[in-house]
Amino acid sequence: MDPSPKSHPLLSYVMSRIPSIGPSKPASTPDSDPAIDLELQPPVIPDPSAPSSSTSPPQIVDQMPHLALPNVLASMTNAVSGVAQTRSVLRTLGPRPDHESVDLARSKLNEIEAALSKSLEELVLSSRPTDVDRLDWRAHLAEKEEEIRKEAEKEKAIYRSILQLDEMHEAYGKLLKEAEERLVKIYEKAGKLSENSEEEVVEELNEEVVGILEGAQGKGLERVDLSGKKLRYLPEAFGKISGLVLLNLSSNQLQVIPDSIAGLEKLEELNLSSNLLESLPDSLGLLQNLKILDVSGNKLNALPDSICNCRSLIELDASFNNLSYLPTNLGKELGNLQKLSVHLNKIRSLPTSICEMRSLRFLDAHFNELCGLPEDIGKLTNLEILNLSSNFTDLTELPDTFGELTNLKELDLSNNQIHALPDTFGRLDKLTKLNLEQNPLVMPPPEIVKRGADAVKIFMSKRWLDILVEEERRCMLEVNEQAQTGWLTRSTSWLKNYASVVTEQVSGYLGADGGSPRDPILDEQR
């Protein structure tokens, strides 16, 4: 599970320096820094050219001296945060199953699937007893089929979990490779810089910030890029650069954003990603012209409610934080939002107001703890890309209105616990990319899912049509039944009404004032 020093030397070294991941502090150094012990012996890289009898392979720091610089190590640590999180998840789930276990799991799944098909075939071919009504027999068959499928799903669950764990480890391997490549690039960049001490770096940074502030006096400065400058605080004076349109403060060490940021009245793009922010100032809501806001990769537990006042927002990225919820009125106020990224948080539910984001085209909420979606999610008729993957045991079903997302083109529902797609799923005509892997799906059946998005849409469309036909048939039966049982009542009522009309007409004729006098013979007793 840990990256190998041989195949991923830089990554192995950096992860060994992360306090929550690296090796424990040696007993012989009780007074060393509990946070990061830079004197800890680093992993080593075997020299491929050295003979097998070589006793002491060179240490990675000897080969790559810039790794001893704290600022280089800090940059690399930030770059592998995703690896650390994934590694933590995998440690909880357990080690990767061996090849034999994976093959056995696949074999068992095939056996269970074959047995399921045979049982369902026998069920379909079974004869109806003569003393059992046809509709009752169909209901019995449906109930029996559900029992058989549930039993099969229960048997397949353990084998599926083995395959899922194997696939997650496979993906983790690719993640390690990508992380190693990122670290190499960071080191190459560090090699081009002078090896100054951290104090010198901070002093130069202060001079750069001061220079920006001085240069902004009397000038219409519109763009400021201070990304990756080891900034630990942002001077209040930045709020006086009123003409600023873009401000990039990403990849620093900021813990606080001053309230004076509200003075940037013309600001359209603000990048605060990859810092140490635990909260955002309420004054952020005064940035009425803000269109793009990136606060990903911080330590935010919540977004301020005032963010709902940034009604010009088009893109909002709050991924890689500790969010457990989103502001209640987020959807009501941010009607222009087109892209919302909140993945890798701890969100358990999306606010119902999100359904009012009629301009939303992109929504990424994977790797959260979502228990479901708002019932009116179908109102997001402009949504084109939706990622709800890896909510694991929490996401079990989708609302019926899901089929109203008629502009949806890409959908990822992998790594959840969805048993059945909504009956309206076949209405997603524009859907071209669909990922349903690692779900205990019963409807549609696995053999349909394997054929891809088009097969799933066709299957669900036919199912929806069958439901409509059955509903129509049921309604017709009810109408016919009412017609057969109610014709006598309706006829009797009609006859009574007709008789009443005739009686009134006769009475009117016999007792009319303007006619001939009544013949006394008619009143004569017989």
C-alpha positions as CSV (number, residue, x, y, z in Angstrom):
1,M,0.0,0.0,0.0
2,D,2.9,2.3,0.7
3,P,4.7,3.7,-2.4
4,S,7.9,1.7,-3.1
5,P,11.2,3.7,-2.7
6,K,12.3,1.9,-5.8
7,S,9.5,2.7,-8.2
8,H,8.3,6.0,-6.5
9,P,11.4,7.4,-4.7
10,L,10.2,11.0,-4.3
11,L,6.7,10.0,-3.3
12,S,8.0,7.5,-0.8
13,Y,10.3,10.1,0.7
14,V,7.6,12.9,1.0
15,M,5.0,10.6,2.4
16,S,7.4,9.4,5.1
17,R,7.6,13.0,6.2
18,I,3.9,13.6,6.6
19,P,3.2,13.3,10.4
20,S,0.0,11.3,10.2
21,I,1.6,8.9,7.7
22,G,5.3,8.6,8.2
23,P,7.1,6.3,10.5
24,S,6.9,6.9,14.2
25,K,9.5,9.0,16.0
26,P,12.6,7.0,17.1
27,A,12.8,6.4,20.8
28,S,16.3,7.9,20.8
29,T,15.0,11.3,19.9
30,P,12.4,12.2,22.5
31,D,13.0,15.9,22.2
32,S,12.6,16.2,18.5
33,D,9.7,18.1,16.9
34,P,6.5,16.0,17.1
35,A,5.1,17.6,13.9
36,I,7.9,16.9,11.4
37,D,11.2,15.3,12.2
38,L,13.5,16.4,9.4
39,E,16.4,14.4,10.9
40,L,14.5,11.2,10.5
41,Q,16.4,8.8,8.2
42,P,14.8,9.0,4.7
43,P,14.0,6.0,2.5
44,V,16.8,5.0,0.1
45,I,16.9,4.2,-3.5
46,P,18.8,1.1,-4.6
47,D,21.4,1.7,-7.2
48,P,20.5,-0.5,-10.2
49,S,24.0,-0.3,-11.5
50,A,25.5,-1.5,-8.2
51,P,26.3,-5.2,-7.6
52,S,23.9,-7.2,-5.4
53,S,26.6,-7.3,-2.6
54,S,26.5,-3.5,-2.3
55,T,26.0,-2.7,1.4
56,S,24.9,0.9,1.8
57,P,22.9,2.2,-1.2
58,P,23.0,6.0,-1.5
59,Q,20.2,8.0,0.3
60,I,17.8,10.0,-1.9
61,V,18.8,13.3,-0.2
62,D,22.4,12.7,-1.2
63,Q,21.3,12.3,-4.8
64,M,18.7,15.2,-4.7
65,P,20.0,17.8,-2.2
66,H,17.2,20.3,-2.7
67,L,14.9,17.9,-0.8
68,A,16.6,19.1,2.4
69,L,15.0,22.6,1.8
70,P,11.8,23.0,4.0
71,N,10.0,25.0,1.4
72,V,10.6,22.3,-1.3
73,L,9.3,19.6,1.1
74,A,6.3,21.7,1.9
75,S,5.4,22.2,-1.7
76,M,5.7,18.4,-2.3
77,T,3.6,17.6,0.7
78,N,0.8,19.8,-0.6
79,A,1.1,18.0,-4.0
80,V,0.4,14.6,-2.5
81,S,-2.5,15.4,-0.3
82,G,-4.8,13.4,-2.6
83,V,-2.5,10.3,-2.3
84,A,-2.5,10.6,1.5
85,Q,-6.3,10.7,1.6
86,T,-6.8,7.7,-0.8
87,R,-4.2,5.8,1.2
88,S,-6.1,6.4,4.4
89,V,-9.3,5.1,2.8
90,L,-7.5,2.0,1.6
91,R,-6.0,1.3,4.9
92,T,-9.5,1.3,6.4
93,L,-10.8,-1.1,3.7
94,G,-7.8,-3.4,4.0
95,P,-4.9,-4.7,1.8
96,R,-5.3,-5.6,-1.8
97,P,-6.7,-9.1,-2.4
98,D,-4.3,-11.5,-4.1
99,H,-4.7,-12.5,-7.7
100,E,-6.1,-15.9,-6.7
101,S,-8.8,-14.4,-4.6
102,V,-9.8,-12.0,-7.4
103,D,-10.0,-14.9,-9.9
104,L,-12.0,-16.9,-7.5
105,A,-14.4,-14.0,-6.9
106,R,-15.0,-13.6,-10.6
107,S,-15.6,-17.3,-11.0
108,K,-18.1,-17.3,-8.1
109,L,-20.0,-14.3,-9.6
110,N,-20.3,-16.2,-12.9
111,E,-21.6,-19.3,-11.1
112,I,-24.1,-17.3,-9.1
113,E,-25.2,-15.5,-12.3
114,A,-25.6,-18.8,-14.2
115,A,-27.6,-20.3,-11.3
116,L,-29.8,-17.1,-11.2
117,S,-30.6,-17.4,-14.9
118,K,-31.5,-21.0,-14.5
119,S,-33.7,-20.4,-11.5
120,L,-35.5,-17.6,-13.3
121,E,-36.0,-19.7,-16.4
122,E,-37.5,-22.5,-14.4
123,L,-39.8,-20.0,-12.7
124,V,-41.0,-18.6,-16.0
125,L,-41.7,-22.1,-17.4
126,S,-43.5,-23.3,-14.3
127,S,-47.2,-24.1,-14.9
128,R,-50.0,-22.2,-13.3
129,P,-52.2,-24.4,-11.0
130,T,-55.8,-24.6,-12.4
131,D,-57.3,-23.3,-9.1
132,V,-55.1,-20.2,-9.1
133,D,-56.3,-17.0,-10.7
134,R,-54.1,-15.7,-13.6
135,L,-53.4,-12.3,-11.9
136,D,-52.7,-13.9,-8.6
137,W,-50.3,-16.3,-10.3
138,R,-48.4,-13.4,-11.9
139,A,-48.2,-11.7,-8.6
140,H,-46.8,-14.9,-7.1
141,L,-44.2,-15.2,-9.9
142,A,-43.1,-11.6,-9.4
143,E,-42.7,-12.1,-5.7
144,K,-40.8,-15.3,-6.2
145,E,-38.5,-13.6,-8.8
146,E,-37.7,-10.8,-6.3
147,E,-36.8,-13.3,-3.6
148,I,-34.5,-15.2,-6.0
149,R,-32.8,-12.1,-7.1
150,K,-32.4,-10.8,-3.5
151,E,-30.8,-14.1,-2.5
152,A,-28.4,-14.0,-5.4
153,E,-27.5,-10.4,-4.7
154,K,-26.7,-11.4,-1.1
155,E,-24.4,-14.1,-2.3
156,K,-22.7,-11.8,-4.8
157,A,-22.1,-9.0,-2.3
158,I,-18.9,-10.4,-0.7
159,Y,-17.4,-11.3,-4.1
160,R,-18.2,-7.9,-5.5
161,S,-16.5,-6.2,-2.6
162,I,-13.4,-8.2,-3.3
163,L,-13.4,-7.0,-6.9
164,Q,-14.2,-3.4,-5.9
165,L,-11.3,-3.4,-3.4
166,D,-8.9,-4.7,-6.1
167,E,-10.0,-2.0,-8.6
168,M,-9.5,0.7,-6.0
169,H,-6.0,-0.5,-5.4
170,E,-5.4,-0.6,-9.1
171,A,-6.6,3.1,-9.3
172,Y,-4.4,3.9,-6.4
173,G,-1.4,2.6,-8.3
174,K,-2.1,5.0,-11.2
175,L,-2.5,7.8,-8.6
176,L,1.0,7.0,-7.3
177,K,2.5,7.2,-10.7
178,E,0.9,10.6,-11.4
179,A,2.0,11.9,-8.0
180,E,5.6,10.9,-8.7
181,E,5.6,12.8,-11.9
182,R,4.2,15.9,-10.2
183,L,7.0,15.7,-7.6
184,V,9.7,15.4,-10.3
185,K,8.4,18.6,-11.9
186,I,8.4,20.4,-8.5
187,Y,12.0,19.3,-7.8
188,E,13.1,20.3,-11.3
189,K,11.6,23.8,-10.7
190,A,13.3,23.9,-7.2
191,G,16.6,23.2,-8.8
192,K,16.4,26.4,-10.9
193,L,16.0,28.5,-7.7
194,S,18.8,29.7,-5.5
195,E,19.2,27.8,-2.3
196,N,18.1,30.6,0.1
197,S,17.1,30.0,3.7
198,E,13.4,30.3,4.6
199,E,14.0,33.7,6.2
200,E,15.5,35.1,3.0
201,V,12.5,33.7,1.0
202,V,10.1,35.4,3.4
203,E,12.0,38.7,3.2
204,E,12.0,38.7,-0.6
205,L,8.3,37.8,-0.5
206,N,7.6,40.8,1.7
207,E,9.5,43.0,-0.7
208,E,7.4,41.7,-3.6
209,V,4.1,42.3,-1.8
210,V,5.2,45.8,-0.8
211,G,6.3,46.4,-4.4
212,I,2.8,45.4,-5.7
213,L,1.1,47.7,-3.2
214,E,3.4,50.6,-4.1
215,G,2.9,50.0,-7.8
216,A,-0.8,50.0,-7.4
217,Q,-0.8,53.6,-6.1
218,G,-2.4,55.8,-8.7
219,K,-2.3,53.0,-11.3
220,G,-5.2,50.9,-12.6
221,L,-3.7,47.5,-11.6
222,E,-6.1,44.8,-12.7
223,R,-4.3,41.5,-12.3
224,V,-2.1,40.2,-9.4
225,D,-0.6,36.7,-9.3
226,L,1.0,35.7,-6.0
227,S,0.5,31.9,-6.3
228,G,3.2,29.7,-4.7
229,K,4.9,32.6,-2.8
230,K,4.8,31.1,0.7
231,L,2.4,33.9,1.8
232,R,1.3,33.6,5.4
233,Y,-0.9,36.6,5.5
234,L,-2.4,39.1,3.2
235,P,-2.0,42.8,4.1
236,E,-5.2,44.8,4.7
237,A,-4.0,47.3,2.1
238,F,-4.8,44.9,-0.7
239,G,-8.4,45.9,-0.2
240,K,-7.5,49.4,-1.5
241,I,-6.6,48.1,-5.0
242,S,-10.2,48.9,-6.1
243,G,-9.5,48.3,-9.8
244,L,-8.3,44.7,-9.3
245,V,-10.1,42.2,-11.6
246,L,-8.1,39.0,-10.9
247,L,-6.4,38.0,-7.7
248,N,-4.5,34.6,-7.5
249,L,-3.4,33.6,-4.0
250,S,-3.3,29.9,-4.6
251,S,-0.6,27.5,-3.2
252,N,0.4,29.7,-0.2
253,Q,0.1,29.3,3.6
254,L,-2.7,31.7,4.2
255,Q,-4.8,31.0,7.3
256,V,-7.0,34.1,7.2
257,I,-8.4,36.4,4.5
258,P,-8.9,40.0,5.7
259,D,-12.3,41.6,5.7
260,S,-10.8,44.4,3.6
261,I,-11.1,42.2,0.6
262,A,-14.6,43.6,0.3
263,G,-12.9,46.7,-1.1
264,L,-12.2,44.9,-4.4
265,E,-15.4,46.0,-5.9
266,K,-14.4,45.1,-9.5
267,L,-13.0,41.7,-8.7
268,E,-14.2,39.0,-11.1
269,E,-11.9,36.1,-10.3
270,L,-10.5,35.0,-6.9
271,N,-8.3,32.0,-6.5
272,L,-7.6,30.9,-2.8
273,S,-7.0,27.2,-3.5
274,S,-4.4,25.2,-1.7
275,N,-4.0,27.3,1.4
276,L,-4.7,26.7,5.1
277,L,-8.0,28.5,5.4
278,E,-10.5,27.3,8.0
279,S,-13.1,29.9,7.2
280,L,-13.9,32.7,4.8
281,P,-14.8,36.3,5.8
282,D,-18.5,37.3,5.6
283,S,-17.3,40.4,3.7
284,L,-16.8,38.0,0.7
285,G,-20.5,38.5,0.0
286,L,-19.9,42.2,-1.0
287,L,-18.0,41.1,-4.1
288,Q,-21.0,41.7,-6.4
289,N,-19.0,41.3,-9.6
290,L,-17.2,38.0,-8.7
291,K,-17.6,35.4,-11.4
292,I,-15.1,32.7,-10.5
293,L,-14.3,31.6,-7.0
294,D,-11.9,28.8,-6.2
295,V,-11.4,27.8,-2.5
296,S,-10.5,24.2,-3.1
297,G,-7.8,22.4,-1.1
298,N,-8.3,24.2,2.2
299,K,-9.7,23.2,5.6
300,L,-13.1,24.9,5.4
301,N,-15.8,23.4,7.5
302,A,-18.5,25.7,6.0
303,L,-19.1,28.3,3.4
304,P,-20.4,31.7,4.8
305,D,-24.0,32.3,4.1
306,S,-23.0,35.7,2.6
307,I,-21.6,33.9,-0.4
308,C,-25.2,33.7,-1.6
309,N,-24.9,37.5,-2.2
310,C,-22.3,36.9,-4.9
311,R,-25.0,36.7,-7.5
312,S,-22.6,37.1,-10.5
313,L,-20.9,33.8,-9.7
314,I,-20.6,31.5,-12.7
315,E,-18.0,29.0,-11.3
316,L,-17.6,27.9,-7.7
317,D,-15.0,25.2,-6.6
318,A,-15.1,24.2,-2.9
319,S,-13.7,20.7,-3.4
320,F,-11.0,19.1,-1.1
321,N,-12.3,20.6,2.1
322,N,-14.2,19.5,5.3
323,L,-17.6,20.8,4.3
324,S,-20.6,18.9,5.8
325,Y,-23.3,21.1,4.2
326,L,-23.8,23.9,1.8
327,P,-25.6,27.2,2.5
328,T,-29.4,26.7,2.5
329,N,-30.2,29.5,0.1
330,L,-27.3,28.8,-2.3
331,G,-29.5,27.8,-5.2
332,K,-32.1,30.6,-4.7
333,E,-29.5,33.3,-4.9
334,L,-26.8,32.0,-7.3
335,G,-29.1,31.7,-10.3
336,N,-26.2,32.4,-12.8
337,L,-24.0,29.6,-11.5
338,Q,-23.0,27.2,-14.3
339,K,-20.3,25.0,-12.6
340,L,-20.3,23.7,-9.0
341,S,-17.5,21.5,-7.6
342,V,-17.9,20.2,-4.1
343,H,-16.2,16.8,-4.4
344,L,-14.0,15.3,-1.6
345,N,-16.0,16.7,1.3
346,K,-18.3,15.3,3.9
347,I,-21.6,16.6,2.6
348,R,-24.5,14.4,3.5
349,S,-27.2,16.2,1.5
350,L,-27.5,18.9,-1.0
351,P,-29.8,21.9,-0.2
352,T,-33.2,21.7,-1.9
353,S,-32.6,25.2,-3.2
354,I,-29.9,23.7,-5.6
355,C,-32.8,22.6,-7.8
356,E,-33.4,26.3,-8.6
357,M,-30.0,26.7,-10.3
358,R,-31.5,26.6,-13.8
359,S,-28.2,27.7,-15.4
360,L,-26.2,24.9,-13.8
361,R,-24.4,22.8,-16.4
362,F,-21.7,21.0,-14.3
363,L,-22.1,19.4,-10.9
364,D,-19.4,17.3,-9.2
365,A,-20.3,15.9,-5.8
366,H,-18.3,12.6,-5.8
367,F,-16.5,11.3,-2.7
368,N,-19.0,12.7,-0.2
369,E,-21.5,11.1,2.1
370,L,-24.6,11.9,0.1
371,C,-27.7,9.9,1.3
372,G,-29.8,11.0,-1.7
373,L,-30.8,13.9,-4.0
374,P,-33.5,16.5,-3.6
375,E,-36.8,15.4,-5.1
376,D,-36.9,18.3,-7.5
377,I,-33.5,17.6,-9.0
378,G,-35.2,17.2,-12.4
379,K,-35.6,21.0,-12.6
380,L,-31.9,21.3,-13.5
381,T,-32.8,21.0,-17.1
382,N,-29.6,22.6,-18.4
383,L,-27.4,20.1,-16.4
384,E,-24.9,18.4,-18.8
385,I,-22.3,16.7,-16.5
386,L,-23.1,15.1,-13.2
387,N,-20.7,13.1,-11.0
388,L,-22.1,11.4,-7.9
389,S,-19.6,8.6,-7.7
390,S,-18.0,7.2,-4.5
391,N,-20.7,8.1,-2.0
392,F,-20.3,4.4,-1.1
393,T,-22.9,3.0,1.3
394,D,-24.9,6.3,1.6
395,L,-26.3,6.8,-1.9
396,T,-28.9,4.0,-2.5
397,E,-31.5,5.5,-4.8
398,L,-32.4,8.4,-7.2
399,P,-35.6,10.4,-7.3
400,D,-38.2,9.7,-10.0
401,T,-37.7,13.2,-11.4
402,F,-34.2,12.2,-12.4
403,G,-35.5,11.4,-15.9
404,E,-36.3,15.1,-16.4
405,L,-32.6,16.0,-16.8
406,T,-33.1,15.9,-20.5
407,N,-29.8,17.7,-21.4
408,L,-27.6,15.3,-19.3
409,K,-24.7,14.1,-21.4
410,E,-22.3,12.5,-18.8
411,L,-23.3,10.7,-15.6
412,D,-21.1,8.9,-13.1
413,L,-22.9,6.8,-10.4
414,S,-20.1,4.3,-9.7
415,N,-19.2,3.1,-6.2
416,N,-22.6,3.6,-4.6
417,Q,-25.3,1.3,-3.4
418,I,-28.0,1.9,-6.0
419,H,-30.2,-1.1,-6.6
420,A,-32.5,0.3,-9.3
421,L,-32.5,3.2,-11.7
422,P,-35.7,5.3,-11.7
423,D,-38.3,4.2,-14.2
424,T,-37.9,7.5,-16.0
425,F,-34.2,7.0,-16.7
426,G,-34.9,6.2,-20.4
427,R,-35.9,9.8,-21.0
428,L,-32.2,10.9,-20.9
429,D,-31.9,11.0,-24.6
430,K,-28.7,13.0,-24.8
431,L,-26.8,10.8,-22.3
432,T,-23.6,9.4,-24.0
433,K,-21.3,8.6,-21.1
434,L,-22.6,6.5,-18.2
435,N,-20.7,4.8,-15.4
436,L,-22.7,2.4,-13.2
437,E,-19.8,0.2,-11.9
438,Q,-19.7,-1.1,-8.3
439,N,-23.4,-0.8,-7.6
440,P,-25.7,-3.7,-6.6
441,L,-28.0,-3.0,-9.6
442,V,-31.0,-5.2,-10.2
443,M,-32.8,-2.9,-12.6
444,P,-31.4,-2.8,-15.2
445,P,-29.8,-6.3,-15.1
446,P,-26.0,-6.5,-15.1
447,E,-26.0,-7.9,-18.7
448,I,-27.7,-4.7,-19.9
449,V,-25.4,-2.4,-18.0
450,K,-22.3,-4.1,-19.6
451,R,-23.6,-3.0,-23.0
452,G,-23.2,0.7,-22.3
453,A,-25.4,3.8,-22.0
454,D,-27.5,3.2,-25.1
455,A,-28.5,-0.3,-24.1
456,V,-29.4,1.0,-20.6
457,K,-31.5,3.8,-22.1
458,I,-33.3,1.5,-24.5
459,F,-34.0,-1.0,-21.7
460,M,-35.4,1.6,-19.3
461,S,-37.4,3.2,-22.1
462,K,-39.1,-0.1,-22.9
463,R,-39.7,-0.7,-19.2
464,W,-41.3,2.8,-18.9
465,L,-43.4,2.1,-21.9
466,D,-44.6,-1.2,-20.4
467,I,-45.5,0.5,-17.2
468,L,-47.5,3.1,-19.1
469,V,-49.3,0.4,-21.1
470,E,-50.0,-1.6,-18.0
471,E,-51.4,1.6,-16.3
472,E,-53.6,2.3,-19.3
473,R,-54.8,-1.3,-19.3
474,R,-55.6,-1.1,-15.6
475,C,-57.5,2.1,-16.1
476,M,-59.5,0.6,-19.0
477,L,-60.4,-2.4,-16.8
478,E,-61.7,0.0,-14.1
479,V,-63.7,1.9,-16.7
480,N,-65.2,-1.3,-18.2
481,E,-66.0,-2.6,-14.7
482,Q,-67.8,0.7,-13.8
483,A,-69.6,0.5,-17.1
484,Q,-70.9,-3.0,-16.5
485,T,-71.9,-2.5,-12.9
486,G,-73.3,0.9,-13.2
487,W,-75.4,0.8,-16.4
488,L,-78.6,-0.2,-14.5
489,T,-78.2,2.6,-12.0
490,R,-77.6,5.1,-14.7
491,S,-80.7,3.8,-16.8
492,T,-83.0,3.8,-13.7
493,S,-81.9,7.4,-12.9
494,W,-82.5,8.4,-16.5
495,L,-86.0,6.8,-16.5
496,K,-86.8,8.6,-13.3
497,N,-85.8,11.9,-14.7
498,Y,-87.8,11.2,-17.9
499,A,-90.9,10.2,-16.0
500,S,-90.6,13.3,-13.8
501,V,-90.5,15.5,-16.9
502,V,-93.4,13.7,-18.5
503,T,-95.5,14.0,-15.3
504,E,-94.8,17.7,-15.1
505,Q,-95.8,18.1,-18.7
506,V,-99.1,16.2,-18.2
507,S,-99.9,18.0,-15.0
508,G,-99.2,21.3,-16.7
509,Y,-101.4,20.4,-19.6
510,L,-104.3,19.2,-17.3
511,G,-104.1,22.1,-14.9
512,A,-103.2,25.0,-17.2
513,D,-105.2,28.2,-16.4
514,G,-105.4,29.4,-20.0
515,G,-106.9,26.2,-21.3
516,S,-110.5,24.8,-21.4
517,P,-112.2,24.2,-18.0
518,R,-111.6,20.8,-16.4
519,D,-114.2,18.2,-17.3
520,P,-116.1,17.3,-14.1
521,I,-116.5,13.8,-15.3
522,L,-112.8,13.3,-14.7
523,D,-113.3,14.0,-11.0
524,E,-116.3,11.8,-10.7
525,Q,-116.0,8.9,-8.3
526,R,-116.2,5.5,-9.8
